[in-house]
Amino acid sequence: MKSLVLGLALVWCGSLFAADGEIDFATWNIGHFSCGRSSQPTLSDEAAEEMAAKYRLFIDYAGVDIMGLAEYSPYFTKTGKKRTAGTLFADWLIALEGTRRGGMCNALFLREGAVTETREREYAHRVRLAYYKFARVRLNGVVFCLVETTLEQTDSAEPSHQSDRIKQIQTLIEDFKDEPYVILGGDFQIQRKKGDTADCWQEYALFEKAGWTLAHHGEMKTAYTRTAGKPKLPLDNIIVKGFDIRNVRVQSDPALSDHALLRATLVAKPKK
């Protein structure tokens, strides 16, 4: 136990004393606190304390300044008596909970920094109530746009909806085209084609052509299939403008979510 506590302390200290222009960020599809079952919250009030300790340990181990959460729920238990912000993020400085829209809910938590603007935008083209949560943040000498989202699965049989995810990516690019520093995290709902994930990353060429940078191109799997084991699908990503990306890694626990956490250290480039 001592070695685990020491390890967490070392990660946490690194976050506390981050250099100017350096930001540690993680995105995690937290799965509505359904404990990996891909549903709405299933935790009972009786199990809340034990499970909250596991979630807090997992979150602290990531050692980040900012955490974006997809498939978030403001309520930690199925009765709604335990709120997530107070249960898991009581010692974080800023909690920005998005609106729950059906199964869609995004949130942003900051250990430090200042927020000067927030908003939500629901995508015009969608089947589900997909949207993004935005904040303008100042942290470690950088003013940047911070965004957490979940995109459309595009599994509708209606032809008019089969390009929704592409249109949502185009919306993100257009909305932030004039911003020099942007951090975008979330579940991008990458779909396998013919059982492979290699070709589906072509969708993200749109970001790269617009000058954005991906934390990974599919080599880091972040979501489980129906069968147990290691994550199989690369659904989640961190995509940035104006930052170099370092120390990208995944961190998973299938007892907490059916997605792994993806984290990275982002270093702001000098303005041109």
C-alpha positions in Angstrom: 0.0 0.0 0.0 2.8 2.4 0.8 4.3 2.0 -2.7 0.9 2.8 -4.3 0.5 6.0 -2.2 4.0 7.1 -3.0 3.3 6.5 -6.7 0.2 8.7 -6.5 2.1 11.4 -4.7 4.8 11.5 -7.3 2.2 11.9 -10.1 0.3 14.5 -8.2 3.3 16.6 -7.4 4.2 16.6 -11.1 0.7 18.1 -11.8 1.0 20.7 -9.0 4.3 22.1 -10.3 3.6 22.0 -14.0 5.7 24.4 -16.0 4.3 27.4 -17.7 2.5 26.4 -20.9 2.2 22.8 -19.8 -1.2 21.2 -19.1 -2.0 17.6 -18.1 -5.4 16.6 -19.5 -7.5 13.5 -19.5 -10.7 12.5 -21.2 -12.7 9.6 -19.9 -16.1 8.1 -21.0 -17.1 7.3 -17.4 -20.1 5.2 -18.5 -22.8 6.9 -16.4 -21.4 5.1 -13.3 -22.9 1.8 -14.5 -19.7 0.0 -13.6 -18.9 -1.1 -17.1 -22.4 -2.2 -18.0 -23.1 0.5 -20.6 -26.3 1.8 -19.0 -27.6 4.5 -16.7 -26.3 4.6 -13.1 -26.6 1.3 -11.3 -24.9 2.1 -8.0 -26.9 1.8 -4.8 -26.5 4.3 -2.0 -25.1 1.5 0.2 -22.3 0.8 -2.3 -21.5 4.4 -2.9 -18.7 4.9 -0.3 -16.8 1.9 -1.4 -17.1 2.6 -5.1 -16.4 6.3 -4.7 -13.1 5.4 -3.1 -12.2 3.3 -6.2 -13.2 6.0 -8.6 -11.3 8.7 -6.7 -8.1 6.5 -6.6 -8.4 5.9 -10.3 -8.9 9.6 -11.1 -6.1 10.8 -8.8 -3.7 8.2 -10.4 -4.2 9.9 -13.7 -2.4 13.0 -12.2 -4.0 15.6 -14.4 -4.9 19.3 -14.1 -8.1 18.9 -16.1 -10.5 16.0 -16.7 -13.2 15.9 -19.3 -15.9 13.3 -18.9 -18.2 11.8 -21.5 -21.4 9.9 -20.6 -21.2 11.7 -17.3 -24.1 11.7 -14.8 -24.5 14.5 -12.2 -25.8 11.7 -9.9 -23.4 9.0 -8.6 -26.1 6.6 -7.5 -29.3 5.4 -9.1 -31.5 7.0 -6.4 -29.9 10.4 -7.1 -29.1 11.0 -3.5 -25.4 11.2 -4.1 -24.2 13.9 -6.4 -21.0 13.2 -8.4 -19.3 16.5 -8.0 -19.3 16.3 -4.2 -18.6 12.6 -4.1 -15.7 12.3 -6.5 -14.5 15.9 -7.2 -14.9 17.7 -3.8 -11.3 18.8 -3.8 -11.3 20.1 -7.4 -11.5 23.9 -7.8 -14.0 24.0 -10.7 -16.9 21.7 -11.7 -18.6 22.4 -15.0 -21.4 19.9 -15.4 -23.2 19.8 -18.8 -26.9 19.3 -19.2 -28.1 15.7 -19.4 -29.7 15.2 -22.8 -31.0 11.7 -22.9 -27.9 9.5 -22.7 -25.6 12.4 -23.5 -23.9 14.4 -20.8 -20.4 16.0 -20.8 -18.5 17.6 -17.9 -15.2 19.3 -17.2 -13.4 19.4 -13.9 -10.3 21.6 -13.1 -8.0 21.3 -10.2 -6.9 24.9 -10.7 -7.1 27.7 -13.2 -9.7 30.3 -14.1 -12.8 30.0 -16.3 -14.1 33.1 -18.1 -16.7 31.7 -20.4 -18.8 28.6 -20.8 -21.5 27.3 -23.2 -23.0 24.2 -24.7 -23.8 23.6 -28.3 -26.2 20.8 -29.6 -25.1 19.6 -33.0 -27.6 20.4 -35.7 -27.3 17.0 -37.4 -27.9 14.1 -35.0 -30.2 11.3 -34.0 -29.4 11.5 -30.3 -29.1 14.8 -28.4 -25.3 15.0 -29.1 -23.6 18.2 -28.0 -20.3 19.7 -26.7 -19.4 21.4 -23.5 -17.1 24.4 -23.8 -15.1 26.6 -21.4 -12.5 29.3 -22.0 -9.7 28.6 -19.4 -6.6 30.3 -18.2 -4.1 27.9 -16.7 -0.3 27.8 -16.4 0.1 31.0 -18.5 -2.1 29.8 -21.4 -5.6 30.9 -22.4 -7.3 28.2 -24.3 -10.6 26.6 -25.4 -11.5 23.5 -23.6 -14.1 21.1 -25.1 -15.6 17.8 -24.1 -18.0 15.9 -26.4 -19.6 12.7 -27.5 -20.3 12.3 -31.2 -23.1 10.5 -32.9 -22.8 6.7 -33.3 -24.3 7.1 -36.8 -26.0 3.7 -36.6 -29.3 5.0 -37.8 -30.9 3.2 -40.8 -32.0 6.6 -42.2 -29.6 7.7 -45.0 -30.0 11.3 -44.0 -28.3 10.6 -40.7 -25.4 8.4 -41.8 -23.0 11.3 -42.2 -24.0 13.0 -38.9 -20.6 12.3 -37.3 -18.7 13.9 -40.2 -20.9 17.0 -39.9 -20.3 17.1 -36.2 -16.6 17.1 -36.8 -17.0 19.9 -39.3 -19.0 21.9 -36.7 -16.1 21.6 -34.2 -13.6 22.6 -36.8 -15.6 25.6 -37.9 -16.5 26.8 -34.3 -12.9 26.9 -33.3 -11.1 27.8 -36.5 -10.0 31.2 -35.3 -8.8 30.0 -31.9 -5.0 29.4 -31.5 -5.2 27.1 -28.5 -7.8 24.3 -28.2 -8.0 21.1 -26.2 -10.8 18.8 -27.4 -11.5 15.5 -25.7 -14.2 12.9 -25.9 -15.8 9.8 -27.3 -15.7 10.1 -31.1 -17.7 6.9 -31.7 -15.2 5.4 -34.2 -16.9 2.6 -36.1 -15.2 -0.5 -37.4 -15.5 -1.2 -41.1 -15.4 -4.9 -42.0 -14.1 -5.7 -38.5 -11.1 -3.4 -38.8 -10.3 0.0 -37.2 -7.5 1.1 -39.5 -9.7 2.7 -42.2 -12.1 4.4 -39.8 -9.4 6.9 -38.8 -9.8 8.5 -42.2 -12.6 10.6 -40.7 -10.0 12.4 -38.6 -8.1 13.6 -41.6 -10.6 16.5 -41.4 -9.0 17.6 -38.2 -5.5 17.2 -39.4 -6.2 19.1 -42.7 -7.5 21.9 -40.5 -4.3 22.1 -38.5 -5.3 20.0 -35.5 -3.1 17.2 -33.9 -4.4 13.8 -32.7 -3.0 12.3 -29.5 -3.1 8.9 -31.3 -4.2 7.3 -34.5 -5.8 4.1 -33.2 -2.9 2.4 -31.6 -4.3 3.0 -28.1 -7.6 1.1 -27.5 -10.0 2.8 -25.2 -13.2 0.8 -25.2 -14.2 -2.8 -24.5 -16.3 -5.0 -26.7 -19.0 -7.1 -25.2 -16.4 -9.7 -24.2 -14.1 -9.1 -21.3 -10.3 -8.5 -21.5 -8.3 -5.5 -22.7 -9.9 -2.6 -24.5 -10.5 -3.4 -28.2 -11.8 -0.3 -29.9 -10.1 3.2 -30.2 -13.2 5.3 -29.6 -11.8 8.1 -27.5 -9.2 10.7 -28.4 -7.5 14.0 -27.4 -7.3 16.4 -30.3 -5.6 19.8 -30.0 -4.6 23.1 -31.7 -1.5 25.0 -30.6 -0.1 22.3 -28.4 2.6 19.7 -28.7 1.4 16.3 -27.3 3.6 14.2 -24.9 3.2 11.3 -22.5 0.1 9.8 -24.0 -1.2 6.7 -22.2 -4.4 4.8 -21.4 -5.5 3.7 -17.9 -8.4 1.3 -17.6 -10.5 -0.6 -15.0 -13.5 -2.5 -16.5 -15.1 -2.5 -13.1 -15.5 1.3 -13.3 -16.3 1.9 -17.0 -16.5 0.2 -20.3 -14.0 2.8 -21.6 -10.4 3.5 -20.6 -9.1 6.9 -19.6 -6.8 8.6 -22.1 -4.4 11.2 -20.8 -1.7 13.4 -22.3 0.7 16.2 -21.4 0.1 19.2 -23.6 2.7 21.9 -24.1 1.7 25.2 -25.6 3.6 26.3 -28.7 4.7 30.0 -29.0 2.2 32.1 -30.8 3.2 32.8 -34.4 
